[in-house]
Amino acid sequence: MPEVSRFFGIVIRMYVEAGGAHHTPHFHAYYQEHVGIYGIEPIERLAGSLPVRQERLVLAWAELHREDLLRNWQVLQRGRPAGKIEPLK
């Protein structure tokens, strides 16, 4: 699963499921043993969980980079690799 960003120990990944496209644009956030799946429109947690502080960071980052996330989603749906997105600083 391609990594698109990394900040404060959080890794953000996006991918297309083999055998068919996903219907909802989303990304996966990993922090230690925690995994959260977040929708892009609207930005919200769809599944899983992260600790509160890390989830707030992920949601803030996603709001700042919504257009980049959507662009990556569209690129992935066409079978091309996702680009890197600026991390939180």
C-alpha positions in Angstrom: 0.0 0.0 0.0 1.7 3.2 -1.1 2.7 5.7 1.6 1.6 9.2 0.7 2.7 11.0 3.9 4.3 10.6 7.3 4.2 12.9 10.3 4.5 12.6 14.1 4.8 8.8 13.9 1.6 8.5 11.8 1.8 6.9 8.3 -0.8 7.7 5.7 -1.4 5.3 2.9 -3.8 5.0 -0.1 -4.4 2.1 -2.4 -6.9 0.5 -4.8 -8.2 -2.9 -3.8 -7.3 -5.6 -6.2 -10.2 -6.8 -8.3 -12.2 -3.6 -8.3 -12.3 0.1 -7.4 -13.5 1.3 -4.0 -16.6 3.4 -4.0 -15.7 5.9 -1.3 -12.6 7.9 -1.6 -10.6 7.2 1.6 -7.1 6.8 3.1 -5.6 4.7 5.9 -3.8 6.1 8.9 -1.4 4.0 10.9 0.0 4.8 14.4 1.8 2.1 16.3 -0.7 -0.8 16.5 -3.7 1.4 15.6 -5.3 1.8 12.2 -8.0 4.2 11.2 -9.8 4.5 7.8 -10.9 8.0 6.9 -13.3 9.2 4.2 -12.2 12.2 2.1 -15.6 13.7 1.3 -16.6 14.4 4.0 -13.5 13.9 6.1 -14.6 11.5 8.8 -13.5 8.2 10.3 -15.1 5.3 8.5 -13.6 2.4 10.5 -10.9 1.5 13.0 -9.5 4.0 15.5 -6.5 6.0 16.5 -5.7 7.5 19.9 -7.5 10.9 20.3 -4.4 13.1 19.8 -3.3 11.3 16.6 -6.8 11.3 15.2 -7.0 15.0 15.7 -3.7 15.4 13.8 -4.9 13.2 11.0 -8.2 15.1 10.7 -6.5 18.4 10.7 -3.9 17.2 8.1 -6.7 15.8 5.9 -8.6 19.1 6.0 -5.5 21.0 4.9 -4.8 18.5 2.1 -8.3 17.5 0.9 -7.6 18.5 -2.7 -4.4 16.5 -2.7 -6.1 13.5 -1.3 -8.8 13.6 -3.9 -6.3 14.1 -6.7 -4.4 11.0 -5.4 -7.6 9.0 -5.2 -8.4 9.8 -8.9 -4.8 8.9 -10.0 -5.0 5.6 -8.1 -8.3 4.8 -9.7 -6.6 5.1 -13.1 -4.0 2.6 -12.1 -1.2 5.2 -11.6 0.9 5.7 -8.5 -0.1 8.2 -5.8 2.0 11.2 -5.2 3.5 12.3 -1.9 1.5 14.9 0.2 3.2 17.4 2.5 3.2 16.3 6.2 2.1 18.3 9.2 5.0 20.3 10.6 
